[in-house]
Amino acid sequence: MGVAFTLVLIWLASILAMLWLWKDASEKRGGHIGCLWVLIVFALGPIGFIAYLIVRNYD
């Protein structure tokens, strides 16, 4: 039961992180770049999310 609960929490946290990332990237750079970043994070996981956090403040 504990493992299933932990997996569900991780899954929900990743969905919320992707929604935040999409909203943040879309507001900063436009609508389609948010979708691109979500696909990158979906493919690369935490590495893609860390990459977004590093590059998001560059102008």
KOLLUM-67634 format. One line per field, with one value per atom (N, C-alpha, C, O): residue number from 1; residue in one letter; atom name; x, y, z. Coordinates in steps of 0.2 Angstrom, whole numbers, plus 5000, padded with zeros to 4 digits. Layout:
% residues N
k: c(NUM:...)
r: c(A:...)
a: c(CA:...)
x: c(X:...)
y: c(Y:...)
z: c(Z:...)
END
This chain:
% residues 59
k: c(1:1:1:1:2:2:2:2:3:3:3:3:4:4:4:4:5:5:5:5:6:6:6:6:7:7:7:7:8:8:8:8:9:9:9:9:10:10:10:10:11:11:11:11:12:12:12:12:13:13:13:13:14:14:14:14:15:15:15:15:16:16:16:16:17:17:17:17:18:18:18:18:19:19:19:19:20:20:20:20:21:21:21:21:22:22:22:22:23:23:23:23:24:24:24:24:25:25:25:25:26:26:26:26:27:27:27:27:28:28:28:28:29:29:29:29:30:30:30:30:31:31:31:31:32:32:32:32:33:33:33:33:34:34:34:34:35:35:35:35:36:36:36:36:37:37:37:37:38:38:38:38:39:39:39:39:40:40:40:40:41:41:41:41:42:42:42:42:43:43:43:43:44:44:44:44:45:45:45:45:46:46:46:46:47:47:47:47:48:48:48:48:49:49:49:49:50:50:50:50:51:51:51:51:52:52:52:52:53:53:53:53:54:54:54:54:55:55:55:55:56:56:56:56:57:57:57:57:58:58:58:58:59:59:59:59)
r: c(M:M:M:M:G:G:G:G:V:V:V:V:A:A:A:A:F:F:F:F:T:T:T:T:L:L:L:L:V:V:V:V:L:L:L:L:I:I:I:I:W:W:W:W:L:L:L:L:A:A:A:A:S:S:S:S:I:I:I:I:L:L:L:L:A:A:A:A:M:M:M:M:L:L:L:L:W:W:W:W:L:L:L:L:W:W:W:W:K:K:K:K:D:D:D:D:A:A:A:A:S:S:S:S:E:E:E:E:K:K:K:K:R:R:R:R:G:G:G:G:G:G:G:G:H:H:H:H:I:I:I:I:G:G:G:G:C:C:C:C:L:L:L:L:W:W:W:W:V:V:V:V:L:L:L:L:I:I:I:I:V:V:V:V:F:F:F:F:A:A:A:A:L:L:L:L:G:G:G:G:P:P:P:P:I:I:I:I:G:G:G:G:F:F:F:F:I:I:I:I:A:A:A:A:Y:Y:Y:Y:L:L:L:L:I:I:I:I:V:V:V:V:R:R:R:R:N:N:N:N:Y:Y:Y:Y:D:D:D:D)
a: c(N:CA:C:O:N:CA:C:O:N:CA:C:O:N:CA:C:O:N:CA:C:O:N:CA:C:O:N:CA:C:O:N:CA:C:O:N:CA:C:O:N:CA:C:O:N:CA:C:O:N:CA:C:O:N:CA:C:O:N:CA:C:O:N:CA:C:O:N:CA:C:O:N:CA:C:O:N:CA:C:O:N:CA:C:O:N:CA:C:O:N:CA:C:O:N:CA:C:O:N:CA:C:O:N:CA:C:O:N:CA:C:O:N:CA:C:O:N:CA:C:O:N:CA:C:O:N:CA:C:O:N:CA:C:O:N:CA:C:O:N:CA:C:O:N:CA:C:O:N:CA:C:O:N:CA:C:O:N:CA:C:O:N:CA:C:O:N:CA:C:O:N:CA:C:O:N:CA:C:O:N:CA:C:O:N:CA:C:O:N:CA:C:O:N:CA:C:O:N:CA:C:O:N:CA:C:O:N:CA:C:O:N:CA:C:O:N:CA:C:O:N:CA:C:O:N:CA:C:O:N:CA:C:O:N:CA:C:O:N:CA:C:O:N:CA:C:O:N:CA:C:O:N:CA:C:O:N:CA:C:O:N:CA:C:O)
x: c(5004:5000:5004:5003:5010:5014:5018:5018:5020:5023:5018:5020:5012:5007:5005:5005:5005:5003:5009:5008:5015:5021:5021:5023:5020:5020:5014:5016:5009:5003:5005:5004:5008:5011:5016:5016:5021:5026:5022:5024:5018:5014:5010:5011:5007:5003:5008:5006:5014:5018:5021:5022:5022:5025:5020:5022:5014:5008:5008:5008:5008:5008:5014:5013:5020:5026:5025:5027:5023:5022:5017:5018:5012:5007:5010:5009:5013:5017:5022:5022:5026:5031:5027:5030:5022:5019:5016:5017:5013:5010:5016:5016:5021:5027:5031:5032:5032:5035:5031:5033:5024:5020:5019:5019:5019:5019:5026:5025:5031:5038:5039:5042:5038:5040:5035:5036:5029:5024:5021:5024:5015:5011:5015:5014:5018:5021:5027:5028:5031:5037:5035:5039:5029:5027:5026:5028:5023:5022:5028:5029:5033:5040:5043:5046:5043:5047:5043:5047:5037:5033:5035:5036:5036:5038:5045:5047:5050:5057:5057:5060:5053:5053:5050:5052:5045:5042:5047:5047:5051:5056:5062:5064:5064:5070:5069:5074:5063:5062:5065:5065:5067:5070:5076:5077:5080:5085:5082:5085:5077:5074:5071:5071:5068:5065:5071:5070:5076:5082:5085:5086:5085:5087:5082:5085:5076:5071:5072:5073:5073:5075:5081:5081:5086:5092:5091:5093:5088:5087:5082:5081:5077:5071:5072:5068:5078:5079:5084:5085:5086:5090:5086:5081:5088:5084:5088:5085)
y: c(4994:5000:5006:5011:5006:5012:5014:5020:5009:5010:5013:5017:5010:5013:5020:5024:5022:5028:5033:5039:5031:5035:5036:5041:5031:5031:5036:5040:5036:5040:5048:5052:5049:5055:5058:5064:5054:5056:5057:5062:5053:5054:5061:5065:5063:5069:5075:5080:5074:5080:5081:5087:5076:5077:5080:5085:5078:5082:5089:5093:5090:5097:5101:5107:5098:5102:5103:5109:5099:5100:5105:5109:5105:5111:5118:5122:5118:5124:5126:5132:5121:5123:5125:5130:5122:5124:5132:5136:5133:5140:5145:5150:5143:5148:5149:5155:5144:5145:5148:5152:5147:5150:5158:5162:5160:5167:5170:5176:5167:5170:5171:5176:5165:5165:5164:5165:5163:5161:5154:5150:5153:5147:5141:5136:5140:5134:5132:5126:5136:5135:5131:5127:5132:5129:5121:5117:5120:5113:5109:5104:5113:5110:5108:5103:5113:5111:5105:5101:5105:5099:5093:5088:5093:5087:5085:5079:5090:5089:5086:5081:5089:5086:5079:5075:5078:5071:5066:5060:5068:5063:5062:5057:5068:5067:5067:5065:5068:5068:5074:5079:5072:5077:5081:5087:5078:5082:5087:5093:5086:5091:5097:5102:5095:5100:5104:5111:5102:5106:5110:5116:5107:5111:5117:5123:5116:5122:5127:5133:5125:5130:5134:5139:5131:5134:5139:5145:5137:5142:5147:5151:5146:5150:5157:5162:5159:5166:5170:5176:5166:5169:5173:5171:5179:5183:5183:5186)
z: c(5000:5000:5000:4997:5004:5004:4998:4996:4994:4988:4982:4979:4982:4977:4979:4974:4985:4987:4985:4983:4986:4984:4977:4974:4973:4966:4963:4959:4966:4965:4966:4962:4972:4974:4969:4967:4967:4962:4955:4952:4953:4947:4947:4942:4953:4953:4953:4950:4957:4957:4950:4948:4946:4940:4935:4931:4936:4932:4934:4929:4940:4942:4940:4938:4940:4938:4930:4928:4926:4919:4918:4913:4921:4920:4922:4919:4928:4930:4924:4922:4922:4917:4910:4907:4908:4902:4903:4898:4909:4910:4910:4907:4914:4914:4908:4906:4904:4898:4893:4889:4893:4888:4890:4885:4896:4898:4896:4894:4897:4895:4888:4886:4884:4877:4872:4866:4874:4869:4870:4873:4866:4867:4866:4869:4860:4858:4861:4861:4864:4867:4874:4876:4877:4883:4881:4885:4876:4874:4872:4874:4869:4868:4874:4875:4879:4885:4889:4892:4889:4892:4889:4892:4882:4879:4881:4881:4881:4883:4890:4891:4895:4902:4902:4906:4898:4898:4895:4898:4890:4888:4892:4893:4895:4899:4907:4911:4909:4916:4920:4918:4926:4930:4927:4929:4923:4919:4915:4915:4911:4907:4911:4909:4917:4922:4924:4925:4926:4929:4923:4924:4917:4911:4910:4909:4911:4910:4916:4914:4922:4927:4926:4928:4923:4922:4916:4916:4910:4905:4905:4901:4909:4909:4910:4908:4914:4915:4910:4911:4905:4900:4895:4893:4893:4889:4882:4877)
END
